[in-house]
Amino acid sequence: MKNVLLISVLFFAFFSNVNAKKTYDLSSPDGKLHCILNADKNLTLSVNLDGKSVIEPSVLSMIVDGKPITENIRPGKATRTVINETFPLKGLHSTGMNHCNVLCIDITDRASALKYSLEIRLFNDAAAYRFIIPGNETVERYPDEATVFRLPSKSIVWYHDLYMHYEGVHAKKLIDTVPAGQWAAPPLTYKLADGSGYTAITEADLTGYAGMALVSDGKNGFELKLGHSHPVSYPYKLRYSSEDVARLSRIASVKGTITTPWRVIISGKDLNTLVNSDAVYSLCPAPDKKYFPEGAETEWIKPGRAVWKYLDGGGDGTLTVMKKFSKEAADLGFEYNILEGFWSRWPDDSIKALVDYSSALGVKIIVWKHSNTLHDPAARLELFRKCHELGIAGLKIDFFDHEAKEVTDLYESILRETAAEHLVCIFHGANKPTGLWRTWPNAMIYEAVKGMEASKLTDRATHETTIPFTRMIAGPADYSVCHFGTRRQNTSWVHQVATAAIYCAPVITYAATPEHILGNPCAEMIKSIPAVWDETIVLPPSEIGEVAVYAQRSGKTWFLSVINGLQPKTLSIPLNFLDNGNYSALRLKDDNSAPIGVIVVHDNASASQIVTLNLAAGGGYMVKFDPE
């Protein structure tokens, strides 16, 4: 009997050990976020935050040359490591934190005997995974993915489709009611039931691969789809035909090792955690010293604010008018003047004259270019060299309009070649950012948003209080902030000014002409708003699509910025983010007795005070605190 019992115990211990090797629990450095991977036959991943589900068990699906390699697997060696480093950032805060626990598992596909790795990284605010599949450098292979991310029931999800390539308007729905076939452009943001937290799904380090979008399965899941399969829908000209899409699919091959972009699940108890996550940047490599000797602090990469003659009149595209724009940009203390396509019709001596005139005022020139002129490598290099020789600071490149591998390869070629010529890039008509600013600090900003150019967007108040917590989780958006005309629709002047702080970016473009800014009572405040911040705190009662309340610090100066959605609100905001001592305050308040009114107040403030606001629909509030 004792022998039978001993055998039973050993049998149980052996099989318990076998099962243990098939289930892996990776925790975040603070122990609050957990990622559980089950590797019994297939790969099933789940994520929970403080014991509550963030991602329900989701089957990871990787496909190579049309054959699944994750459906009948055998796990092998598992290695655990830790990464803990900081790096400079330009945006919501000045120091990025890359602190995560890492699990790398060797896996064999039983059917093909193909060996590959799955790497998982867990931060305090995010989980991420990628596949690494070794291969012959001379052999082309075609990767694909079909993972379905399972969202917890009763989550509220904000998503928009791929209309005009990442320029949709977010819908807000209960996940249980989202029908099958709904496309979603990452980041896909959702609020967990019972207010237990927020989550966003996106990708990082998109290089040498097609971009990721998501499509609902009608069962609380969103399936990963690669760029060549994305629908292409425009209200005017269809830039990519079905034949084009088929061609893009055919050329999505990878030679050698297939390394997928990171699939990223950002999660936190509040919106401040979501907004301030560094995971997307942390998952990208550090910059190459060959191009960026001082990394993000390399001398020719300068954050700044830009004027732009496109959305608010300002005269013809002549040298005289552009000199006026540069002069007024200098009067505002702005760093850039962006020229639309008219510059390409100027003789070189006119361009050089504008560059030299502007430079003397401390203003740099960025010029617009259509991406379809940059597919030929020789033509691209000739343009970039010419820009460098003329003293142009960078390019605003437009109309990429797709996320197939051919297009993502073009982004990378442009970034490498412009870096060699010391040129910064604004990507307009572009896909969502994937953290590549860390690798290529000259990638100043991507559009991927329905911005101020969308003149028919009537409910701008809801849209502008949604995108800080959805699209901008992936990185800054080239929105074109601050318009005082009819384009602002149902938002106030103060609301518009506050977006300039909340929508910060390495290069942030103002929609209003510099003349209209200088003549506006908000001009003193606008002049003082930096392009990037040292610290950002998203304060309660911020809520997606309803209100955004941001405290932001530059040096020792703090700003409080509030933008409201459609519903009037009464808010009480403690100023306890301020340090001890007294502050002089410059305040902008809505004057609700006037259609476009603003009240400018100079007074004092301290950390013990509470600001009480009565905000109208689409209203705003802003205050600058300078220590005395």
N, C-alpha and C positions, 0 to 999 in steps of 0.2 A: 504493500500500500504506500509506504514511504517513497519507494522508487517511482511508482506511478505519479505521486504528487510532485516529486522532484522533476520528472520528465515534463509534467504539465506546466510547472513553473518556468522551466527553461524554454519550453515551446512558446509560452505566452510572452516571455521576455524577448525571445528572438524575433517574433513577429511584431511585437510592439516597437522594437528597434527598427525593423524594416519600414513600418508605417511612419515612424518618426522621421526617417530620412526622406519621406515623400511629402512631408508638410513642413513648411519653413515659415517662421514668424519673425519678421524684421520690425523692430521698433525704432521710433525716432529718437534723437539724442535726449529729448526731455521725457520720453516714455509715453507720451499722450497719443501719438499717431501710430497705428499698427498696420502693417501690410502682411497678409497671410497668403502664401502661395501653396496650393496643393498640386503636386506633380505626379499624381497617380493616373497613369494612362495619358491624360492631357494636362494642360496647364490652366489652372483656375485661380484667379487672383481676386482678393477682396481687401477692402481698406476700411478701418474704423477709427473714429476719433473719440477718445474718452469712452470707449466701449460701445459707441453708437455707430451704426453702419453709415459709411460715406459712399462706398461702392459695394454693391451686393456681389456675391460670387459671379465672376465674369470670365468666360472661357477665352483665353488668348489664342488668336489664330494667325499663324504665319504661313505664307505660301511661297514656294519657289518654283518657277517654271510651270505654274498651274497645278502643282501638287502640294497638298498640306504637309507640313513637317512637325505639327504640334498636336496631332490627334492620337498618336500611339508612341509615346515617348518613354525613355528610360533616363532618370536623373543620375548624374555622376557626382564628381567632386564639387563641393560647395565651399566658397571662400568668403570670409567676412573681413571687411576693412572699414576704416573710418577716414573721412575727409574733414578737415577743419582749417579753413583759411578765410581771409577777407580780401576784397578787391575794390578798386574805386568804381563808383557808379555816377552817372549823370542823369538825374531825373527826380524822383520823389525823395530820395535820400542820397547821401554822398558816399556811403560805404556799404558794399554788398557783403553778405554773409553766406559762405558756402560751408555749411556744417551738416554732414549727413552720415548715416550708417549705410554701408554698401554690402550687398549680397550678390555674388556672381556664381551661377550654377552651370556646370557642364551638362549638356543634354544630348542624347542620341535619339534620332528618329528611327524607330525600329524597322519601318518599311524600307527606307532607302539606305540605312546605316550612316546617314549624314550626321556629323557632329557639329554642334554649335553651342553658343552660350546665351543665357538670359541674365542680364544685369539689372538689379533693382537698387535704387537709391531712395532713402527715406530721410527727409528733412523734418524739422518741427512743424512745417506748414505744407508739406507736399510729399507725394509719392510719385516715383517715375520709374519707367522700365524701358529697355531697348533690347533688341536681338542683335547678336554679332555672329555672322555666318561666314566662316573662312571660305576662300575660293581661289581658283587659278586666275592670275592676272591677265591671261590671254583669253579667258572664256567668259562670254556674256551670259548673264542670268537675269531673270525677270522676277523681282520680288513683288509680293502683294500681301495685303493684310485684310482680315475680316473680323477682328475682335469686336464684340458687342459689350459696351460698358453698361452695366445694369444699375439704374438709379433706384434708391429707396422709394417705396410707395409714398404718395402724398407729398413728395418734394415739389416745390414750385420752381419751374424752369423758365429761364429767359433765353430766347434763341431767335435768330433770323436766318433766312436762307442765303443762297449765294447770288442773289439778284445783283447785277452789276458788279460782281466779284467783290464780295465782302462789304457791300454798301446797302444792306437791308436795314429795316427797322425792327427792333426786337418785339416779339410777342411774349406775353407772360401767361403761362398755363400750368395747371396741375399735371405732373408727369403722367398720371394715370389716364389723362384725357388726350394726350398727344397721339394722333393717328399715325399709322405706318406711312413711310414715304416722305416725311418732313425732313428736309435738309437743314443742317445747322452748321454755321460757320464758327469754328472755334475762335475764342474761348466760349464754351457752353457753360453758363453759370446757373447754379440752382441753390435754393434755400431749403435746408432740411426741415422735415416736419417738426413741430413743437419748438421751433426756434433754436435747435441745438447746434446750428452752424451753417456755414456757406461753403460751397465747393465750385471749382471751375475746372473744366477739362480742356487741355490744349496740347501743343507739342513744342519741343525745343530742339535746337541745333539742326535745323532743316538744311542739310547740304547733301548734294549728290543723290537726291531722292525726290519723289513727288510729294507734294504737300498733303496734309490730312484735312478732310472734312468729315462730318458725321451725318448719318441719316437714321431716323427713328424706325424701330421695328413694330411700333404699336403695342409693345409689351413692357414698357418702362425701360427699354434699351435703346442705345444709339450705337450704330455700327460704324466702325472706322472704314472710310473710303479714301483711296489715293487719288491724287490730282487729275490723272488722265481720265478718271471716270466722273469727275464733277460735272454737273449740268452747267452750261454756259448760256445765260439768259440776259439779254439787254433790251432796253426799250426802243433802241434805234437800229443799229447795224449789228448783226451777229458776226463778231470778229472771228470766231472759230466755228467752222462747219463741222458736220459729223465726220467728214473725211479727215479734217484737221485733228479731231479728237482721236480717231483711229491711228493716225500717224504718231501723235504724241504718246499713245499707249505702246506703239511698237518700239519707240526709241527710249523707253524708260528702263533700259537694261543697265546692269551694273557689272563691271569687270572686277575680279578679285573679291575681297571681303565685302559682304553686304552688312553695313552698319545702319540700322534704322534710326531715324530721329527718336528722341525720347518722347514717350507718351506720358503726359504730366497730369497729375490730379492734385490741384492746389486746394487745401482745405483748412478752415479755421473756425473758431468759435464766433468770430465777428468779422465785419467788413474791413476793419483796420488790418487784421492778419492777412486777409486775401489781397488787399491792395498793396501791402508792403512786402509780399513774398518775393524773394530773390531767386527762387528755384529755376525759373526759365533762363536767367542769365548764368547761374551757377553751373548748369548742365552743358554750357558751351565752353570750348577751350579758351585759354587766355590768349591775348593778342601776340602775334609774331613780332619779335623785336626787330626783325628785318624791316618791317614797314612802320612799326610804332616803337621806337627806341625807349620812350618813357611810358609805354602802354597807353591807357586812356588819357594820360596827362601830356601826351605828345604835343609839341608846341603849336602845330598848325591846325589842330582840332579844337575849335573854340565853340562852346555853347553860346547861344544868343537868341535874340528876338528879331524877327524879320518883318519888313514892310513889303507890300505886294500890290501891284496895280492890276487887279483883275475883277474883284467882286464889288468894288465901290467907286467906280469911275476914276477920275484923276487925270484925264487927258489921253493923248495919243502916245504910242510907244516910240517916242523920239528921245534923242540924247538930252535935249533941254528938259523934257519932263522927267526923265530918269535922274538927272542931276538934282532936280527939285526933290524927288523922292529920297535920294540919298541925304540931301541937306536936312530934310525934315526927320529922317530916321536918326540922324545925329542929334537933332534937337530933342528927340525923345530919349536919347541914350541907347538906341537900338544898334544891333551889330551887323545886320544883313539887309540887303535889298535884293528881292527876287525878281528877275526879268522873265516875262513870258516869251513865247517863240519869236516875237518880232526881232529879238537881238540877232538872230541868225541872218537877217537881211542887212545888218549893219556892216560897213567896212571895218577892218581890224583896227584902224586908227581911232574910230569912234568908240569902239569897245574899250580900247586901252585908255582913251581919254576919260571915260566914265570910271573905270577901275582906279585910275590914278587920283581923280578928283575925290572919289568916295573914300579911298584909302587915307587920304589926308584928313578926312573927317572921322576916321575910325570905323568906317562902314565897309563891309566886304560884299562882293557881288556873287550871287548864285544865278545860274541860267537854266531855263527849261529845255528839255529835249524829249522827243518821242522815243520810246524804247525800240520801235521798229527800225530805227536808223542805227541800232547798235548790235545787230545780230552778226554783222561781218567784223571779225576781229581786227582786221587791218584798219577799217574805217573807224572803229572804236578807239583804237590806240592813237590814231591821227587826231581825232577830236579831243581826247584827254590831254595829249601833249600841247595842242593849240591852246586849250583853256589854261593850262599851267603857264605857258609862255606869256599869255595875255594878262596873267595875274588874277584870273577868276578863281574864286574860293571853292566852288563846287557846282554840282548839277542837281536839278530837280527833274527826275526821270519819270515819265508818265506812261500809262496804258500798257502795263504788263498783262493784265486781264486773264491770267491763267496761273495754275499752280502745278502744271506738269513738270517732270524732271528737266525737260529742255529749258523751261523758264527759270526754275530754281538754279540751274547751272549758270544761266545768264546773270542772275543776281550776283553769284559768287565771282564770276569773271569780272564784272563791273567793279565790285568792291576791291578786288585785288589790284586791278589796273588803275583805278582812281587813287588808291592808297599809294601806289608807286609814284603818282604825280602830285601827291599832297592835295587831293580834292575830296571834299565831303559830299555825301549823297543824301538827298531827300527822295524817297520812293513813293510816288503818287500812282493811283490806279494800280495799287499793289496788294499783295496778300498780307495776312497778319504777321507781325514780327514774331520771331522764335528765339529771342535772346542773343542773336548774332552780333548785336552791338558790342558785347564783351569781346568777341573775336575780332570784329572789324569796327573799331570805335568811330570810323568815318561813316557808318550807316546811321545817320542822325535820327531818322524817323521814317515810319511807313504810314501810308494812309489807311486803307482797309477799314473805312468808316464812312457813313453817310454824314458828310460835313456841311459846312456853311454854303458850299456850292449848290446844295440841294434846296433851291428856292421855294419848292412846293411842299416842303415839310411843314405842315401847319402846327403840329404839336411838338414844337421844339423843346418845350419845358420838360415833358416826360422823357424825350430822347436824351436830352443833355444831362438828366439826372440818372439815366440808366447806364450809359456807356462808361462812366468811370469805374463801374463795378462789373462790367462785362468785357467789352472789347479791350479796354485799357489795362486789364489784368495781364495781357500779353506784352504790353509795352506802350509807349506813347503813340498817339494817333495824330496824323496830319489833318486836323479838323478845320483849321483856319478860324481862330477864335475872335470874338469881340466885334460884332457888327451893330451899328446903331440905327440902321435903316429897317426896311420892311422884312428883310431876311431873318431878323431875330424873332419874327412872328409873335408868339404869346409869352415872350420873356422880356424882362425889364432891362434898362441900361445897366443897372448894378449887377444883375444876374450875368449879363454878358461879360462884364469886367472880371467877375469872380471866376469865370471859366478859364481865364488866362492864367490863373494861379493853379487851379485844380488840374487843368490839362497840360501841365508842364512837360517840356521836352528839350533835348539838346539843341534843336532848332524849332522854335515855335513861331508860326506865321500868324500875323494879325490880318483879319479880313478888312477892317476899316482902313481907309487911306490915312497916312500920317497927318494930313491936313485936318481931317475930321477928328482924329484923336486929339491933336493939339488944341482944337477949338472946343473940346468937350469938357464939361466940369469935372469929369473923372480923370483928366489928364495927369494930375499930380500923382494919383494912385497908380495909374498905368505905368508911368515912368519908373516907379519903384519896384514893380513886380519882376523878380528875376526869372530867367528861363528855367533854371533847375534849383533844387533845394538841398539843404543839409539834412532835413528831417521833415517827415510828414506824419500826422496823426489823423486818422479818420475818426471823428467823434460821434457819439450817439447824439441825436436819434437818426443818423444816416440810414436810409433804406433805399433799395434799388428802385429807381423809377419814381421816387417820391421826394427825397431831399438828400443833398450831399453837404456835409459839414466838415471842412478840413481846417486843421491848424498846421501851419507850415513855417519852418524856420530857415532863415538864411543868415549865417553868422549869429549875432545876438538879437536880430530883429525877427519878430513873429508876425504872421498874418493869419487872420481868421476869415475864411471864405465860405459863403453859404449860397447854394442855388436851390430853388424850390421847384417842385413839379406842379401838377395841375390843381392840387387842393390847397386852399389857404391853411396856414399853420401858425400856432403860437409855440415858440421854442424858448427854453431856458438853457443857456450854455455857460457852464462855469469856466472861468479863465484860469483854472489851476494848472494848465500847461505852461503858463508863464513862470519865470523865475521870480524870486523875491525881489522886492524893490518897486519903484514907480516907473511907469512908462508913459510917454506921450503917445497919443492915439490920433490917427487920421481915419475917419469913418465915412463910409458911403452907405446911405440908406435910400430906399425907394421913397419917393414922394408920391403917395397913392392918390393925391388930389390932381396930379397932372399925368397925362398919358405917357410921357417919356421922362418923367421927373426924377431928379436925384437931389438928395440933401447931403452936403458935405459938411462935416463937423470936425473940429479940432478940439480935443480935450485930453483927459488923463485916464489911466487905468492901472489896475494892480491884479495880482493873482487871486485875491480874495473876492473879486467881483463876479457877478453873474450877469450875463447879457440876456435880456428878455426881448424877443423879436415877435412881431406880428407880421407874418409874411403873406402877401397876396399871392394868388396863383401866378406862377412863373416869376416870382419875385427873387430878390437877392439881397445880400448884405456883405459888406467887406470892411475889415479894419486892419490897419497896420500899427503894430506896437513897437516903438523904439525905446530902448532903455534910457533912462535919464542919468 
